[in-house]
Amino acid sequence: MDAFTAGLLQRIRATESDLTRARDEGDDFLVEVEQGELDDLRRLAAEHGVEVSVFNA
């Protein structure tokens, strides 16, 4: 796995974790921010052929 792929997957995992925490805390604004970031990261992954497991769809 190259550095780009590893870094992208790490960012996705971290964002999924942050999204879960925001949902658990009931922070609707932060949920929107984190979901937007996650969508962008998943789109970037798809554009580069990086397979991503979906945990927090």
C-alpha positions in Angstrom: 0.0 0.0 0.0 1.4 3.4 -1.0 1.5 6.4 1.3 -1.3 8.1 -0.5 -3.7 5.2 0.0 -2.6 4.6 3.6 -3.1 8.3 4.4 -6.4 8.5 2.7 -7.7 5.4 4.5 -6.5 6.8 7.9 -8.3 10.1 7.2 -11.5 8.2 6.4 -11.3 6.1 9.6 -10.6 9.2 11.7 -13.5 11.0 10.1 -15.9 8.1 10.6 -14.9 8.1 14.3 -15.5 11.8 14.5 -18.8 11.4 12.8 -19.9 8.7 15.2 -18.9 10.8 18.2 -20.8 13.8 16.8 -23.9 11.7 16.3 -23.6 10.3 19.9 -23.3 13.8 21.3 -26.2 15.0 19.3 -24.2 17.8 17.6 -26.2 18.2 14.4 -23.8 20.9 13.0 -20.7 18.8 13.5 -22.5 15.7 12.0 -23.1 17.8 8.8 -19.5 18.9 8.8 -18.1 15.4 9.3 -20.5 13.8 6.9 -19.4 16.3 4.2 -15.8 15.6 4.9 -16.4 11.8 4.7 -18.3 12.2 1.4 -15.4 14.2 0.0 -12.8 11.6 1.2 -14.9 8.7 -0.2 -15.2 10.5 -3.6 -11.4 11.1 -3.7 -10.9 7.4 -2.9 -13.2 6.3 -5.7 -11.5 8.6 -8.1 -8.2 7.0 -7.3 -9.4 3.4 -7.2 -9.1 3.0 -3.5 -11.5 0.5 -2.0 -13.1 1.7 1.2 -15.2 -0.4 3.6 -18.3 1.5 4.7 -19.0 1.5 8.4 -20.9 4.7 9.0 -23.0 5.1 5.8 
